[in-house]
Amino acid sequence: MTAKKPEKTRKSGVTDRYARTIDYLRISVTDRCNLRCRYCMPEEGIPSISHDGIMRYEEITLLVQAAASLGFTKLRLTGGEPLVRRGLADLIESLAAVDGIRDLSLTTNGVLLAEQAPRLKDAGIGRINISLDTLRPDRFYTITRRDLFDRVTAGIDAALDSGMDPVKINIVVMRGVNDDEIMDFVLLTKDKPLSVRFIEFMPTAAQNGWERDRVVSSAEVLSRIRKQYIIEEVVDTPGAGPSTDLRIDGFAGSIGFISPVSSHFCDRCNRLRVTADGRIRGCLFSDDELYILPILRQRRPVGEIADFLREAVMKKPRSHTINDGRFKNCQRPMSAIGG
């Protein structure tokens, strides 16, 4: 009898200068969006990257193959709004087949999700994040400048019906804008297995109107919730990342808190971001970028691309500087960076 060969042990990620294991890649597939959220872009939108300047699907696949060879295991596709790019499910199928990628997810505004959810699930999306900052149709129009609230709620239901798990709802809490809806969002988790995550308002672009007094800290949100509900337990939500997830007694879903301003998680940050035009960012709040598109377009060997990614990891900063005098808002809007 031939002895069974031991399985090859796969390394996990790359260790950066600060002993963090970097194993998570977030890739923006487009800078285009079908909403015009006031804290993200002006009503007329922003100049779009040219067709030739956007990473092609085969280039994204090559990039992911290189990342997987370094031990990256987690991959999230973002935008802009990723679902506006044609053939996205075909790309997802290619990425799901890359050896070593164990966690493939998507962030969307949900507008096009109802018609695409089943195909996305079949292609390989297991979990999904849906950005939604209000549960009031009139306020949705005010924030997004588009009358598409019903399409988003239909998308949420379609994600649940397709079997995606978990389905996460991301709300950016802004004082005086939507912080009066905290309890309404909590109630979303009563009968449906949704994970609602309250995110502190971040300075993600020079023009997004960020002011510190508009930030509602995670501690304040939790304090408000505790006044009405009993927190049952800490929940181990798949792909929770920097979120602290809790469950309310008797509720089907969970609530989570992401605190990049009041209690940053830079010491355990495990990600690199790649913009739709092929620029690697080691930190959401830093404009330092490495331009990888040229070597992807030249179809350079996977090992050479992996070396480029390793260089980006080594240039990853220790932390953001939101809470000290050195901070300045990002010069590129969030839609151009990737959510």
VEXDREN-2710 file (C-alpha; in Angstrom, 1 decimal):
% VEXDREN-2710
k/r/px/py/pz
1/MET/0.0/0.0/0.0
2/THR/1.3/3.4/-0.9
3/ALA/1.6/5.8/2.0
4/LYS/-0.6/8.9/1.8
5/LYS/1.4/12.0/1.2
6/PRO/1.0/14.6/4.0
7/GLU/-1.0/17.6/3.0
8/LYS/1.1/20.6/2.1
9/THR/1.1/23.2/4.9
10/ARG/0.1/26.6/3.5
11/LYS/1.5/29.7/5.0
12/SER/-0.9/32.3/6.3
13/GLY/-0.2/35.8/5.0
14/VAL/2.8/38.0/5.2
15/THR/4.2/39.5/8.5
16/ASP/4.7/43.2/8.3
17/ARG/7.2/45.4/10.2
18/TYR/4.9/45.5/13.2
19/ALA/4.4/41.7/13.5
20/ARG/0.9/41.8/12.0
21/THR/-0.1/39.0/9.7
22/ILE/-1.5/40.5/6.5
23/ASP/-3.8/37.9/4.9
24/TYR/-6.8/40.0/3.7
25/LEU/-7.2/41.7/0.3
26/ARG/-9.9/44.2/-0.5
27/ILE/-10.2/44.9/-4.2
28/SER/-12.3/47.6/-5.8
29/VAL/-13.7/46.5/-9.2
30/THR/-15.0/49.9/-10.2
31/ASP/-15.2/53.5/-9.1
32/ARG/-18.7/54.0/-10.6
33/CYS/-21.8/54.1/-8.4
34/ASN/-25.5/54.3/-8.9
35/LEU/-26.0/56.4/-5.7
36/ARG/-24.7/59.9/-4.9
37/CYS/-24.4/59.7/-1.1
38/ARG/-23.7/63.2/0.3
39/TYR/-20.8/62.1/2.5
40/CYS/-19.2/60.3/-0.4
41/MET/-19.5/62.3/-3.6
42/PRO/-21.1/65.5/-5.1
43/GLU/-24.4/65.3/-6.8
44/GLU/-22.9/65.4/-10.3
45/GLY/-20.5/62.5/-9.3
46/ILE/-16.8/62.5/-9.8
47/PRO/-14.7/62.0/-12.9
48/SER/-14.6/58.3/-13.6
49/ILE/-11.5/56.3/-14.4
50/SER/-11.2/55.6/-18.1
51/HIS/-12.1/52.2/-19.4
52/ASP/-8.4/51.5/-20.1
53/GLY/-7.4/52.6/-16.6
54/ILE/-9.5/50.0/-14.8
55/MET/-8.1/46.6/-13.9
56/ARG/-9.4/43.9/-16.2
57/TYR/-10.9/40.8/-14.8
58/GLU/-7.9/38.6/-15.9
59/GLU/-5.6/41.1/-14.1
60/ILE/-7.6/40.9/-10.9
61/THR/-7.5/37.1/-11.1
62/LEU/-3.7/37.3/-11.6
63/LEU/-3.4/39.6/-8.6
64/VAL/-5.4/37.3/-6.4
65/GLN/-3.3/34.3/-7.5
66/ALA/-0.2/36.2/-6.4
67/ALA/-1.8/37.2/-3.1
68/ALA/-2.8/33.6/-2.4
69/SER/0.7/32.4/-3.1
70/LEU/1.8/34.6/-0.2
71/GLY/-0.8/33.1/2.1
72/PHE/-3.7/35.6/1.7
73/THR/-6.9/33.7/2.4
74/LYS/-9.5/36.4/2.6
75/LEU/-10.8/38.5/-0.3
76/ARG/-13.5/41.1/-0.5
77/LEU/-14.8/42.8/-3.7
78/THR/-15.9/46.4/-3.3
79/GLY/-16.5/49.6/-5.4
80/GLY/-17.8/52.2/-6.1
81/GLU/-20.7/49.9/-6.5
82/PRO/-19.4/46.5/-7.7
83/LEU/-22.7/45.3/-9.0
84/VAL/-22.7/47.9/-11.7
85/ARG/-19.8/46.2/-13.4
86/ARG/-20.9/43.7/-16.1
87/GLY/-20.0/40.1/-15.7
88/LEU/-19.1/40.3/-12.0
89/ALA/-20.3/36.8/-11.2
90/ASP/-17.9/35.4/-13.9
91/LEU/-15.0/37.1/-12.1
92/ILE/-16.3/35.8/-8.7
93/GLU/-16.2/32.2/-10.2
94/SER/-12.6/32.7/-11.3
95/LEU/-11.6/34.0/-7.9
96/ALA/-13.4/31.3/-6.0
97/ALA/-11.3/28.8/-7.9
98/VAL/-8.0/30.3/-6.8
99/ASP/-6.2/27.8/-4.5
100/GLY/-5.9/29.2/-1.0
101/ILE/-8.8/31.7/-1.1
102/ARG/-11.1/30.5/1.7
103/ASP/-13.3/33.5/2.3
104/LEU/-14.8/35.5/-0.6
105/SER/-17.2/38.3/0.2
106/LEU/-18.8/41.4/-1.3
107/THR/-19.8/44.9/-0.2
108/THR/-22.7/46.5/-2.0
109/ASN/-25.3/49.3/-1.6
110/GLY/-27.9/46.7/-2.5
111/VAL/-29.7/48.5/-5.3
112/LEU/-29.0/45.8/-7.9
113/LEU/-28.8/42.9/-5.5
114/ALA/-32.4/41.5/-5.8
115/GLU/-31.8/40.4/-9.4
116/GLN/-28.2/39.3/-8.9
117/ALA/-28.2/37.6/-5.4
118/PRO/-28.8/34.0/-6.6
119/ARG/-26.1/34.1/-9.3
120/LEU/-23.6/35.7/-6.9
121/LYS/-24.3/33.0/-4.3
122/ASP/-23.8/30.2/-6.9
123/ALA/-20.6/31.9/-8.1
124/GLY/-19.0/31.8/-4.7
125/ILE/-20.2/34.7/-2.5
126/GLY/-20.9/33.3/0.9
127/ARG/-21.3/36.5/3.0
128/ILE/-22.2/40.0/2.0
129/ASN/-22.2/43.5/3.5
130/ILE/-25.0/45.9/2.5
131/SER/-24.4/49.6/3.2
132/LEU/-27.6/51.2/4.4
133/ASP/-27.6/54.4/6.5
134/THR/-31.4/54.9/7.1
135/LEU/-34.6/52.9/7.2
136/ARG/-36.7/55.9/6.1
137/PRO/-37.4/56.3/2.4
138/ASP/-37.5/60.1/2.5
139/ARG/-34.2/60.2/4.4
140/PHE/-32.7/57.7/2.1
141/TYR/-33.4/60.0/-0.8
142/THR/-31.9/62.9/1.1
143/ILE/-28.7/61.0/1.9
144/THR/-28.3/59.2/-1.5
145/ARG/-30.0/61.6/-3.8
146/ARG/-31.8/58.6/-5.4
147/ASP/-35.3/57.2/-4.8
148/LEU/-34.2/53.6/-4.6
149/PHE/-34.9/52.6/-1.0
150/ASP/-37.4/49.8/-1.9
151/ARG/-34.8/48.2/-4.2
152/VAL/-32.3/48.0/-1.4
153/THR/-34.7/46.4/1.0
154/ALA/-35.6/43.9/-1.8
155/GLY/-31.9/43.2/-2.1
156/ILE/-31.6/42.4/1.6
157/ASP/-34.4/39.9/1.4
158/ALA/-32.9/38.3/-1.8
159/ALA/-29.6/37.9/0.0
160/LEU/-31.2/36.1/2.8
161/ASP/-33.4/34.0/0.5
162/SER/-30.3/32.9/-1.5
163/GLY/-28.7/31.5/1.6
164/MET/-25.9/34.0/2.0
165/ASP/-24.6/33.9/5.6
166/PRO/-24.1/36.2/7.3
167/VAL/-25.9/39.1/5.7
168/LYS/-24.5/42.2/7.3
169/ILE/-26.1/45.7/7.2
170/ASN/-23.5/48.5/7.7
171/ILE/-24.8/51.8/9.0
172/VAL/-22.5/54.7/9.4
173/VAL/-23.9/56.6/12.4
174/MET/-23.8/60.4/12.1
175/ARG/-25.0/62.7/14.8
176/GLY/-27.9/64.8/13.7
177/VAL/-28.3/62.8/10.5
178/ASN/-29.4/59.3/11.4
179/ASP/-28.5/58.6/15.1
180/ASP/-32.2/58.7/15.9
181/GLU/-32.6/55.5/14.0
182/ILE/-30.3/53.3/16.1
183/MET/-33.2/51.4/17.7
184/ASP/-34.9/50.9/14.4
185/PHE/-31.8/49.2/13.1
186/VAL/-31.6/47.1/16.2
187/LEU/-35.1/45.8/15.5
188/LEU/-34.0/44.5/12.1
189/THR/-32.3/41.7/14.0
190/LYS/-35.3/40.7/16.0
191/ASP/-36.9/38.3/13.5
192/LYS/-34.3/38.0/10.8
193/PRO/-30.8/36.6/11.0
194/LEU/-29.2/39.8/10.0
195/SER/-26.0/41.3/11.5
196/VAL/-26.4/45.0/11.9
197/ARG/-23.1/46.8/12.4
198/PHE/-22.8/50.3/13.7
199/ILE/-19.8/52.1/12.2
200/GLU/-18.3/55.3/13.5
201/PHE/-18.3/58.2/11.0
202/MET/-14.9/58.3/9.4
203/PRO/-13.0/61.1/7.6
204/THR/-12.8/59.1/4.3
205/ALA/-12.4/62.1/1.9
206/ALA/-11.5/65.7/1.9
207/GLN/-15.0/66.6/0.9
208/ASN/-17.2/64.3/3.0
209/GLY/-18.1/66.9/5.6
210/TRP/-16.5/65.0/8.5
211/GLU/-16.4/66.8/11.8
212/ARG/-15.5/65.2/15.1
213/ASP/-18.7/66.3/16.8
214/ARG/-20.7/64.4/14.2
215/VAL/-19.1/61.1/15.4
216/VAL/-21.3/58.9/17.6
217/SER/-18.9/56.6/19.4
218/SER/-19.6/52.9/19.6
219/ALA/-19.7/53.2/23.3
220/GLU/-22.5/55.7/23.1
221/VAL/-24.5/53.6/20.7
222/LEU/-24.1/50.5/22.9
223/SER/-25.1/52.6/25.9
224/ARG/-28.3/53.7/24.2
225/ILE/-29.2/50.1/23.3
226/ARG/-28.5/48.8/26.8
227/LYS/-31.1/51.2/28.2
228/GLN/-33.8/49.2/26.3
229/TYR/-32.4/45.7/25.8
230/ILE/-30.5/43.0/27.6
231/ILE/-27.3/42.0/25.8
232/GLU/-27.3/38.2/25.8
233/GLU/-23.8/37.2/24.6
234/VAL/-20.8/37.9/22.5
235/VAL/-21.3/36.3/19.0
236/ASP/-18.6/34.7/16.9
237/THR/-19.8/36.1/13.5
238/PRO/-17.9/34.7/10.5
239/GLY/-15.7/37.3/9.0
240/ALA/-16.4/39.8/11.8
241/GLY/-13.0/41.4/11.4
242/PRO/-12.7/44.5/13.6
243/SER/-16.3/44.3/14.7
244/THR/-17.3/43.4/18.2
245/ASP/-20.6/41.5/17.8
246/LEU/-23.3/41.0/20.4
247/ARG/-26.7/39.4/20.5
248/ILE/-29.8/40.8/22.2
249/ASP/-31.8/38.3/24.3
250/GLY/-34.3/36.5/22.1
251/PHE/-33.3/38.1/18.8
252/ALA/-32.5/36.1/15.7
253/GLY/-29.7/38.3/14.5
254/SER/-26.8/40.2/16.0
255/ILE/-25.4/43.7/16.4
256/GLY/-21.9/44.8/15.9
257/PHE/-19.7/47.8/16.5
258/ILE/-16.7/49.1/14.4
259/SER/-14.8/51.8/16.2
260/PRO/-12.1/53.3/13.9
261/VAL/-12.2/56.7/15.6
262/SER/-12.8/56.1/19.3
263/SER/-10.9/52.8/19.6
264/HIS/-8.9/52.0/16.5
265/PHE/-7.9/48.5/15.7
266/CYS/-4.7/49.3/13.8
267/ASP/-2.6/47.0/15.9
268/ARG/-4.5/44.0/14.4
269/CYS/-5.2/45.3/11.0
270/ASN/-4.7/42.5/8.5
271/ARG/-5.6/44.0/5.1
272/LEU/-4.4/45.7/2.0
273/ARG/-6.7/47.6/-0.3
274/VAL/-6.4/47.8/-4.1
275/THR/-8.2/50.5/-6.0
276/ALA/-10.0/49.9/-9.3
277/ASP/-7.1/51.5/-11.1
278/GLY/-4.6/49.2/-9.6
279/ARG/-3.1/51.2/-6.7
280/ILE/-2.3/49.4/-3.4
281/ARG/-3.1/51.2/-0.2
282/GLY/-1.8/50.0/3.2
283/CYS/-4.3/52.1/5.1
284/LEU/-7.7/53.6/4.2
285/PHE/-6.7/56.9/5.7
286/SER/-3.3/57.2/4.0
287/ASP/-2.8/58.5/0.5
288/ASP/0.5/56.5/0.1
289/GLU/0.0/54.1/-2.8
290/LEU/2.0/51.6/-4.9
291/TYR/0.9/51.3/-8.5
292/ILE/0.7/47.6/-9.4
293/LEU/-1.4/47.9/-12.6
294/PRO/1.5/48.1/-15.1
295/ILE/3.0/44.8/-14.1
296/LEU/-0.4/43.2/-14.1
297/ARG/-1.0/44.5/-17.6
298/GLN/2.3/43.1/-18.7
299/ARG/1.2/39.7/-17.3
300/ARG/4.4/39.4/-15.2
301/PRO/5.0/36.1/-13.4
302/VAL/3.0/35.4/-10.3
303/GLY/6.2/35.5/-8.2
304/GLU/7.1/39.0/-9.4
305/ILE/3.6/40.3/-8.6
306/ALA/3.8/38.6/-5.2
307/ASP/7.1/40.4/-4.5
308/PHE/5.3/43.7/-5.3
309/LEU/2.6/42.8/-2.8
310/ARG/5.2/41.9/-0.2
311/GLU/6.7/45.4/-0.7
312/ALA/3.3/47.0/-0.1
313/VAL/2.9/45.0/3.1
314/MET/6.3/46.2/4.4
315/LYS/5.3/49.8/3.7
316/LYS/2.0/49.5/5.6
317/PRO/1.9/52.2/8.3
318/ARG/1.7/51.3/12.0
319/SER/-1.6/53.2/12.4
320/HIS/-3.8/56.0/11.1
321/THR/-3.4/59.5/12.6
322/ILE/-7.0/60.6/13.0
323/ASN/-6.5/61.4/16.6
324/ASP/-3.4/63.5/16.4
325/GLY/-2.3/66.7/14.8
326/ARG/-0.7/65.1/11.7
327/PHE/-4.0/63.9/10.3
328/LYS/-5.4/65.2/7.0
329/ASN/-8.4/63.7/5.1
330/CYS/-7.8/61.4/2.2
331/GLN/-7.5/63.3/-1.1
332/ARG/-9.3/60.5/-3.0
333/PRO/-13.0/60.0/-2.3
334/MET/-14.2/56.6/-0.9
335/SER/-15.7/55.6/-4.2
336/ALA/-12.3/55.8/-5.8
337/ILE/-10.5/54.0/-2.9
338/GLY/-12.9/51.1/-2.4
339/GLY/-15.3/50.5/0.6
END
